[in-house]
Amino acid sequence: MHASQDVPGQAPVRHPYVHDPSGVVALAHRGFALDGRENSLTAFGAAVDLGFRYVETDAHATADGVAVALHDETLDRTTDGEGMVSELPWSVVRRARIGGVDPVPMLVDVLGTWPDLRVNVDVKSEYAIAPVAEAIERTASHDRVCVASFSAARRRATVARLSRPVATSAATGEVARFLVAHRAHARRLAARALREVDALQVPVAQGRLRVVDAGTVAAAHAAGRAVHVWTVDDPDEMHRLLDLGVDGLVTDRADLLRDVLRARGVWS
């Protein structure tokens, strides 16, 4: 791991991905596409054009082992194609068009098109483990990738295939153990729940359960972990969460988050 650089009021830095010079990690969720063409190179390019240094994407793999940036396990919702991605070869998936316009991108293209762009990659299935690791290796993008997954086993398996460390985000079980320990005032157990990861990437609430509040942010920071909140599209809520001390926000409205950060003097 890289040496930590502690900044007052923020989580200590464990990996270069987690630290943004502005003090806030602003993540464009699946790029920026008000027309619904999410996870396309056009959407990622639009986020970059707005000035974003971070984007979030999802990864599945084709039947022949090509990692693609796509949220769903099928092509049906976002493209003019049909079928399970894991059951189709790349030669078929590459012909599908997001919103009838943009091709489904390979993960290597997302990582390789913008060499300075930091990318949060949610590994969506076990079939994607090896292809995602291969894409990171091929692009030597270790310092600017965060590997996330709802499954800790899937995240660990991906990271284990890499030649160098990447940033990592807590899985569902780790988040649950952290919250239980925090509410029991078991600080050491809360820190232990996050010992393998660099960031806690969570929604504000899960059903009736409040996940992000001043206490959970402080507990995560005490454990040396950053807190990124998804998916936040309302400017007032963005301000509220930033006032709580969260380290990053994930949004579908990259334009509004940019305006909020400009107003706070932390957009560069």
Summary of the structure (lengths in Angstrom):
residues: 268
radius of gyration: 17.8
end to end distance: 27.0
largest distance: 53.2
contacts: 928
relative contact order: 0.15
helix: 38%
strand: 21%
